[in-house]
Amino acid sequence: MWDFDHCDPRRCSGKKLARLGLIQELRVGSRFRGIVVSPKGTSVISPADKEIVEQSGLAVVECSWARLDDVPFSKIASPHERLLPYLIATNPTNYGKPWRLNCVEALAAAFYITGFDSYAEKLLSGFGWGGSFWNVNKSYLEQYRTCTSSAEISETQEKIIKDLEKSWEESRREKDNAGDDEDLLFRNPNHQHPESDEEDPPVSGDDDEETR
C-alpha cells in the first residue's frame, strides 16, 4: 500500500490493515511487480490476473477521492495497473456510492475476483461493516469471477449497469404513475377517502475516505 496520509487515521481502512499486520506499506518510487488497483489503470482486473497476484501480490493507493490530482501516480507505476469493475461501497463514509470503495473493499474485491476467497474474507472480517460489502456486492462479484478476461468483465459490467438503469427507470415510472393517480384522487371532489381508526405509522429518515 502506498499511503499519502490524506485520510483520518481513525477511519482509514488501509492504516487499520497495517496495524493488524495484513498489509505492508510501500515507499513512493519503489518498484512493485504485482497488480496495482488504481484509478489510472487501463484494463479491469480479472481472473486472468490470478498468476500475477499469486507470484507478486496486490497493492492499492491509499489517498482521498477528493485529492487524486495530488497523487504522483507516475512514481507508483506498475506494469500491471488495474481498474475495479462496478461495485458499491458499504464503508461508513461512502455507503451506497458506486465505485467509491476504500482500501480494504478494493483489496477484498480484487482478491475475490482473482480467486483468493479466504484472504478476501479475512481482510473484511476485521471491520464491523465488512459483511455488508458481501451482501451488497456478492451477485456482482460472482458474475465477475466467472469471466475469463478483462474484456469479458467489462462486458459483464456494462450489462449490470444497463440492467440497473432499466430497473431504476421502471421504478421511477411506477412512482410517477402512482403520484399522478393520487393527484387525480385529490382533485376529484366526488371521491371520498375512507376514514380509518388507525394512525399512520411514524416515518423517520434521517469525501474524505480513501480511494484506490
TORSELUM-208306 format. One line per 2 residues: their letters; for each residue x, y, z of C-alpha. Coordinates in nm, 3 decimals. Layout:
A> X Y Z; ...
***
This chain:
MW> 0.000 0.000 0.000; 0.122 0.347 -0.089
DF> -0.008 0.577 0.183; -0.034 0.952 0.119
DH> -0.181 1.039 0.460; -0.487 1.211 0.314
CD> -0.737 1.047 0.545; -0.833 1.050 0.910
PR> -0.619 0.773 1.067; -0.914 0.670 1.285
RC> -1.126 0.593 0.978; -0.858 0.478 0.736
SG> -0.904 0.113 0.646; -0.555 0.090 0.500
KK> -0.392 0.204 0.822; -0.604 -0.042 1.018
LA> -0.491 -0.326 0.794; -0.131 -0.220 0.854
RL> -0.186 -0.221 1.231; -0.331 -0.571 1.204
GL> -0.029 -0.686 1.007; -0.236 -0.766 0.699
IQ> -0.071 -0.519 0.464; 0.273 -0.365 0.410
EL> 0.342 -0.002 0.328; 0.541 0.072 0.013
RV> 0.781 0.358 -0.038; 0.691 0.603 -0.316
GS> 0.918 0.528 -0.607; 0.973 0.166 -0.509
RF> 0.922 -0.099 -0.773; 0.618 -0.325 -0.744
RG> 0.567 -0.607 -0.991; 0.226 -0.723 -0.874
IV> -0.122 -0.593 -0.957; -0.187 -0.232 -0.857
VS> -0.554 -0.141 -0.820; -0.554 0.220 -0.937
PK> -0.792 0.474 -1.096; -0.518 0.520 -1.357
GT> -0.544 0.161 -1.476; -0.636 0.096 -1.838
SV> -0.786 -0.252 -1.802; -1.014 -0.416 -1.548
IS> -0.887 -0.679 -1.306; -0.999 -1.031 -1.396
PA> -0.941 -1.397 -1.307; -0.670 -1.393 -1.575
DK> -0.458 -1.193 -1.328; -0.450 -1.475 -1.073
EI> -0.097 -1.590 -1.153; 0.044 -1.237 -1.118
VE> -0.130 -1.195 -0.782; -0.008 -1.534 -0.667
QS> 0.353 -1.457 -0.758; 0.382 -1.085 -0.681
GL> 0.080 -0.976 -0.477; -0.168 -0.687 -0.486
AV> -0.127 -0.320 -0.397; -0.358 -0.021 -0.354
VE> -0.315 0.355 -0.337; -0.428 0.499 -0.004
CS> -0.545 0.853 -0.075; -0.856 1.071 -0.075
WA> -1.103 1.060 -0.362; -1.110 1.439 -0.341
RL> -0.732 1.470 -0.385; -0.649 1.241 -0.674
DD> -0.472 1.525 -0.854; -0.223 1.545 -0.565
VP> -0.109 1.185 -0.607; 0.214 1.133 -0.807
FS> 0.086 0.829 -0.992; 0.391 0.834 -1.221
KI> 0.606 0.742 -0.918; 0.397 0.441 -0.823
AS> 0.367 0.292 -1.167; 0.344 -0.082 -1.217
PH> 0.342 -0.293 -1.532; 0.008 -0.429 -1.411
ER> -0.222 -0.140 -1.317; -0.587 -0.241 -1.299
LL> -0.928 -0.085 -1.253; -1.202 -0.245 -1.046
PY> -1.537 -0.321 -1.212; -1.867 -0.173 -1.094
LI> -1.916 -0.230 -0.722; -2.092 -0.040 -0.445
AT> -1.915 0.094 -0.137; -2.050 -0.002 0.204
NP> -1.788 0.173 0.416; -1.934 0.432 0.660
TN> -1.803 0.732 0.465; -1.930 0.642 0.118
YG> -2.205 0.389 0.190; -2.419 0.315 -0.115
KP> -2.197 0.503 -0.362; -2.088 0.313 -0.673
WR> -1.711 0.298 -0.735; -1.620 0.476 -0.407
LN> -1.453 0.179 -0.243; -1.195 0.225 0.029
CV> -0.870 0.029 0.056; -0.999 -0.283 0.226
EA> -1.302 -0.304 -0.005; -1.079 -0.267 -0.310
LA> -0.835 -0.531 -0.190; -1.111 -0.774 -0.092
AA> -1.284 -0.733 -0.429; -0.960 -0.779 -0.623
FY> -0.862 -1.089 -0.426; -1.210 -1.238 -0.463
IT> -1.226 -1.182 -0.838; -0.883 -1.341 -0.884
GF> -0.978 -1.646 -0.679; -0.835 -1.579 -0.333
DS> -1.164 -1.601 -0.144; -1.032 -1.679 0.203
YA> -0.792 -1.387 0.205; -1.061 -1.151 0.076
EK> -1.291 -1.258 0.358; -1.012 -1.232 0.616
LL> -0.941 -0.870 0.520; -1.303 -0.759 0.564
SG> -1.362 -0.963 0.878; -1.181 -0.700 1.083
FG> -1.444 -0.437 1.004; -1.790 -0.430 1.163
WG> -1.949 -0.329 0.834; -1.749 -0.582 0.628
GS> -2.038 -0.825 0.596; -2.245 -0.556 0.425
FW> -1.994 -0.541 0.141; -2.055 -0.907 0.060
NV> -2.433 -0.873 0.099; -2.448 -0.579 -0.141
NK> -2.192 -0.693 -0.399; -2.197 -1.074 -0.388
SY> -2.404 -1.117 -0.704; -2.178 -0.878 -0.898
LE> -1.860 -1.043 -0.772; -1.988 -1.389 -0.860
QY> -2.059 -1.274 -1.215; -1.716 -1.115 -1.250
RT> -1.525 -1.417 -1.124; -1.683 -1.642 -1.388
CT> -1.530 -1.427 -1.662; -1.202 -1.527 -1.823
SS> -1.062 -1.192 -1.934; -1.065 -0.820 -1.869
AE> -1.271 -0.765 -2.183; -1.533 -1.013 -2.065
IS> -1.555 -0.844 -1.725; -1.606 -0.508 -1.899
ET> -1.895 -0.659 -2.097; -2.046 -0.804 -1.780
QE> -2.010 -0.470 -1.605; -2.185 -0.293 -1.892
KI> -2.476 -0.537 -1.874; -2.505 -0.493 -1.496
IK> -2.515 -0.115 -1.530; -2.774 -0.130 -1.809
DL> -2.994 -0.362 -1.601; -2.966 -0.126 -1.303
EK> -3.056 0.174 -1.520; -3.356 -0.013 -1.662
SW> -3.472 -0.110 -1.313; -3.432 0.249 -1.194
EE> -3.632 0.384 -1.488; -3.913 0.135 -1.427
SR> -3.919 0.224 -1.058; -3.933 0.594 -1.140
RE> -4.219 0.544 -1.385; -4.413 0.347 -1.126
KD> -4.366 0.626 -0.872; -4.465 0.890 -1.127
NA> -4.778 0.696 -1.221; -4.870 0.645 -0.857
GD> -4.824 1.016 -0.798; -5.048 1.105 -1.093
DE> -5.323 0.875 -0.967; -5.306 1.025 -0.622
DL> -5.326 1.377 -0.768; -5.640 1.279 -0.958
LF> -5.796 1.147 -0.640; -5.734 1.471 -0.457
RN> -5.859 1.681 -0.747; -6.186 1.489 -0.775
PN> -6.435 1.637 -0.523; -6.663 1.335 -0.573
HQ> -6.404 1.094 -0.441; -6.416 1.035 -0.069
HP> -6.121 0.878 0.112; -6.240 0.618 0.363
ES> -6.169 0.713 0.720; -5.958 0.486 0.931
DE> -5.927 0.445 1.304; -5.562 0.353 1.261
ED> -5.295 0.618 1.260; -5.020 0.613 1.003
PP> -4.701 0.457 1.139; -4.428 0.705 1.225
VS> -4.177 0.768 0.949; -3.818 0.850 1.024
GD> -3.544 0.938 0.789; -3.261 1.076 0.856
DD> -1.520 1.272 0.090; -1.267 1.221 0.274
EE> -1.242 0.844 0.267; -0.960 0.675 0.089
TR> -0.961 0.560 -0.270; -0.768 0.309 -0.469
***
